[in-house]
Amino acid sequence: MSAQEAARRQLIAALTPIVGERYVLHRPEELLLYEYDGSALDQATPDVVVVPASTEEVAACLREAWQRGVPVVARGAGTGLAGGSVAERGGLVVSLARMNRVLSVDPLARTAVVQPGVVNVDLSVAAAPYGLHFAPDPSSQRSSTIGGNVAANAGGPHCLKYGVTAAHVLAATLVLADGSVLRVGGAVPDAPGYDLLGVVVGSEGTLGIVTEVMVRLTPNPEAVHTFLAIFDEMDGASAAVSAIIAAGIVPAALEMLVGEGIAAVEAAVRAGYPTDARAVLLIEIDGLREDLADQARRIAEHCTAHGARELRAAADEEQRQRLWAGRKGALAACARIAPHYHIQDGVVPRSRLPELLRFTEEVARRHRITVVNIFHAGDGNLHPLLLFDLREPGVRERAIAAGEEILRACVEAGGSISGEHGIGIEKRDYLAWIFGAADLEAFAQLRAVFDPAGQMNPCKLLPMGSSCADIQQARGALRAVAQGAWI
Ligand SMILES: Cc1cc2nc3c(=O)[nH]c(=O)nc-3n(C[C@H](O)[C@H](O)[C@H](O)COP(=O)(O)OP(=O)(O)OC[C@H]3O[C@@H](n4cnc5c(N)ncnc54)[C@H](O)[C@@H]3O)c2cc1C
């Protein structure tokens, strides 16, 4: 038996008394399910998956991994789009699937305490009897978890008005690599001292595993208006987005669908989208009933002034839900065009949207790949969805090259490489485009404070040099290699 296999068996034996045999997964057919996340391009098999049921169990599992130098990767629902929950270096995947309870809802304080494996939409369902909801609503909200949302600092259509996940997290419990437990943040705002909660949100599982979260809940609005603005020209739709925001109107959501994606969505969902349009804006405004009529009128004026040929309002809640089902089901709908995708997450100043959208189409043409743009236009968060069939030789490399060109253009336009999906594996080496060596070194040092051995989600989030080999060699995490075991 190889040293690696012997070490794996020892780890299985150590984890079993902690969580029970049923929740230590190690057979090839069990590990298969944990090989990938929502991105098509990153895949790796973990050595062992453990499914703990409490903070104490997570801590005990991490202590075992720590003593053995085993890399640890936290996993929520695995819907991430940057390879974040893929165990690129093997090791232990900690699935939070069993920690899926809403522990309490406090309607007076408008807060809830939840375990990390709670599915995003289930939290809003639990808060609904109190007229409250959890505002961050990634399009994956029917499957992605609060822990994953916190780790990725997820956004969503309604984050334009309400802010991304970071704005809705008050406190978190974090199990560190060595199994110690840290509580960051608190119910009371503006706590003195360093903002460790701010560091933890968006850290993509590289600092520890979030095992409990206190979140802010948002009152449901008194009234909601949802409508589609339909355009024959893509540039007109982009210009309308800029004009609406520049006029001081902040819609609850301002989403854009372009080209082939509209027809794919309509074919899959029958949401009521016009299949002959070049672009549509899905616009939602919410608030006090008396304010909405005026806002709707002003938005309609801006759309018409920029060439909208028609505005269609949702007549009732059922129509509104159908329009949203179209938008939120868009990624799945595009499987009708091609079986695989590589989605980018660049952000640009809104005024640069028209040129960037044209650029994505030009890049896709050059790389002989279909591109569909369905994205959070209101905050300039582009999601060029590159569609292809991985069975075609060379297409993987062409898709990566096309994605890289698009992200470079976003950065050159004054934007960034990620609006909400995180960095993960896919974009770790692009980080050096937007941060200097001193910044990256500071990030690496910060990470090492939480995880000196670099065992938590190794080689993610930071460029390979600063996050992976350098840190681990410098701080001795490779001791397992010396013993012929992990990493
Ligand atoms: C169809 C579709 C639509 C999407 N739409 C959006 C969108 O609108 N907005 C958006 O922001 N994203 C979107 N995403 C991306 C994805 O859903 C989000 O990043 C989501 O937050 C990931 O949650 P998850 O539970 O699936 O986490 P995973 O994919 O399992 O993990 C994501 C990252 O978080 C870490 N992690 C997970 N749980 C924990 C924990 N408890 N403690 C510490 N680290 C942890 C993982 O290690 C990994 O690095 C979409 C994805 C899909 C497939």
The ligand as a Tripos MOL2 file, in Angstrom:
@<TRIPOS>MOLECULE
LIG
   53    58     1     0     0
SMALL
NO_CHARGES

@<TRIPOS>ATOM
      1 C1        -26.9940   28.9750  -12.0690 C.3       1 LIG1
      2 C2        -26.0620   29.7540  -11.1820 C.ar      1 LIG1
      3 C3        -26.3460   31.0900  -10.9380 C.ar      1 LIG1
      4 C4        -25.5180   31.8300  -10.1000 C.ar      1 LIG1
      5 N1        -25.8380   33.1260   -9.8420 N.ar      1 LIG1
      6 C5        -25.0870   33.8420   -8.9800 C.ar      1 LIG1
      7 C6        -25.4380   35.1950   -8.6710 C.ar      1 LIG1
      8 O1        -26.4270   35.7530   -9.1510 O.2       1 LIG1
      9 N2        -24.6280   35.8400   -7.7930 N.ar      1 LIG1
     10 C7        -23.5390   35.2580   -7.2310 C.ar      1 LIG1
     11 O2        -22.8550   35.9050   -6.4400 O.2       1 LIG1
     12 N3        -23.1880   34.0000   -7.5300 N.ar      1 LIG1
     13 C8        -23.9330   33.2760   -8.3610 C.ar      1 LIG1
     14 N4        -23.5810   31.9750   -8.6550 N.ar      1 LIG1
     15 C9        -22.3610   31.3970   -8.0520 C.3       1 LIG1
     16 C10       -22.6120   30.6180   -6.7110 C.3       1 LIG1
     17 O3        -23.9320   30.1620   -6.6330 O.3       1 LIG1
     18 C11       -22.2850   31.4920   -5.5130 C.3       1 LIG1
     19 O4        -20.8940   31.7740   -5.4810 O.3       1 LIG1
     20 C12       -22.6790   30.8660   -4.1650 C.3       1 LIG1
     21 O5        -22.4530   31.7990   -3.1490 O.3       1 LIG1
     22 C13       -21.9210   29.5730   -3.8520 C.3       1 LIG1
     23 O6        -22.5870   28.9220   -2.7900 O.3       1 LIG1
     24 P1        -22.4050   27.3490   -2.5470 P.3       1 LIG1
     25 O7        -23.1590   27.0030   -1.3260 O.co2     1 LIG1
     26 O8        -22.7510   26.6060   -3.7590 O.co2     1 LIG1
     27 O9        -20.8490   27.2960   -2.2660 O.3       1 LIG1
     28 P2        -19.7110   26.3410   -2.8740 P.3       1 LIG1
     29 O10       -19.7150   26.4210   -4.3560 O.co2     1 LIG1
     30 O11       -19.8060   25.0160   -2.2670 O.co2     1 LIG1
     31 O12       -18.4130   27.0790   -2.3230 O.3       1 LIG1
     32 C14       -18.0400   28.3520   -2.7860 C.3       1 LIG1
     33 C15       -16.8060   28.8120   -2.0020 C.3       1 LIG1
     34 O13       -17.1510   29.0220   -0.6460 O.3       1 LIG1
     35 C16       -16.3970   28.1790    0.2150 C.3       1 LIG1
     36 N5        -17.3290   27.7550    1.2680 N.ar      1 LIG1
     37 C17       -18.5330   27.1540    1.1270 C.ar      1 LIG1
     38 N6        -19.1100   26.9920    2.3170 N.ar      1 LIG1
     39 C18       -18.2610   27.4990    3.2350 C.ar      1 LIG1
     40 C19       -18.2790   27.6240    4.6540 C.ar      1 LIG1
     41 N7        -19.3110   27.2090    5.3790 N.pl3     1 LIG1
     42 N8        -17.2200   28.1790    5.2630 N.ar      1 LIG1
     43 C20       -16.1630   28.6280    4.5480 C.ar      1 LIG1
     44 N9        -16.0880   28.5360    3.2060 N.ar      1 LIG1
     45 C21       -17.1210   27.9800    2.5740 C.ar      1 LIG1
     46 C22       -15.8920   27.0580   -0.6630 C.3       1 LIG1
     47 O14       -14.6980   26.4990   -0.1610 O.3       1 LIG1
     48 C23       -15.6860   27.7840   -1.9830 C.3       1 LIG1
     49 O15       -14.4510   28.4550   -1.9560 O.3       1 LIG1
     50 C24       -24.3780   31.2140   -9.5100 C.ar      1 LIG1
     51 C25       -24.0950   29.8790   -9.7860 C.ar      1 LIG1
     52 C26       -24.9180   29.1510  -10.6080 C.ar      1 LIG1
     53 C27       -24.5960   27.7090  -10.8750 C.3       1 LIG1
@<TRIPOS>BOND
     1     1     2 1
     2     2     3 ar
     3     2    52 ar
     4     3     4 ar
     5     4     5 ar
     6     4    50 ar
     7     5     6 ar
     8     6     7 ar
     9     6    13 1
    10     7     8 2
    11     7     9 ar
    12     9    10 ar
    13    10    11 2
    14    10    12 ar
    15    12    13 ar
    16    13    14 ar
    17    14    15 1
    18    14    50 ar
    19    15    16 1
    20    16    17 1
    21    16    18 1
    22    18    19 1
    23    18    20 1
    24    20    21 1
    25    20    22 1
    26    22    23 1
    27    23    24 1
    28    24    25 2
    29    24    26 1
    30    24    27 1
    31    27    28 1
    32    28    29 2
    33    28    30 1
    34    28    31 1
    35    31    32 1
    36    32    33 1
    37    33    34 1
    38    33    48 1
    39    34    35 1
    40    35    36 1
    41    35    46 1
    42    36    37 ar
    43    36    45 ar
    44    37    38 ar
    45    38    39 ar
    46    39    40 ar
    47    39    45 ar
    48    40    41 1
    49    40    42 ar
    50    42    43 ar
    51    43    44 ar
    52    44    45 ar
    53    46    47 1
    54    46    48 1
    55    48    49 1
    56    50    51 ar
    57    51    52 ar
    58    52    53 1
@<TRIPOS>SUBSTRUCTURE
     1 LIG1         1 GROUP 0 **** ****
